């Protein structure tokens, strides 16, 4: 599993509109986006009773991890368990398919539905729920626009309308009530070995403030 560079920046609505116009000229939109170029993301984050993931993020620990469940555009037929980790300034992501039935059982308190020795990530998640007391903490949802550039395997996303709920049991409920977590638009740039000059020029990221932003942490602090 290879690590990727990941940069995050706060931008405003005006910046977002300008970037959207520039990116559309040089990068391809995500093939999974709708007619308006965007799609919705809903995630359920897990943490332990001492909020380990929040503390590690806020303290700037160089090695950290968090688990989440995620689906898109309200479609619970395609759902993933993801583990995001960071080490030596590189980001890593592992994922495994899960079903809405498994997630519903988990939310009802049945941890054993994720006990699957044949899928290492599911088994790791199950083990950490058992022995590190990982539990669902909060739901985060937002609108995402994504652009791809082949050189450097660059993926650029613009996340807006970030909202949250501290009712994890409603993760599968399309009518779940959420509240705003932040009014900022989050620009994320992910790439492998290098960031091409054409993308750097389009983004003009030199004058923006890079931030150690976590949607999960911001949502927990609302």
Order of alpha helices (4+ residues) and beta strands (2+ residues): beta-alpha-beta-beta-alpha-beta-beta-beta-alpha-alpha-beta-beta-beta-beta-alpha-alpha
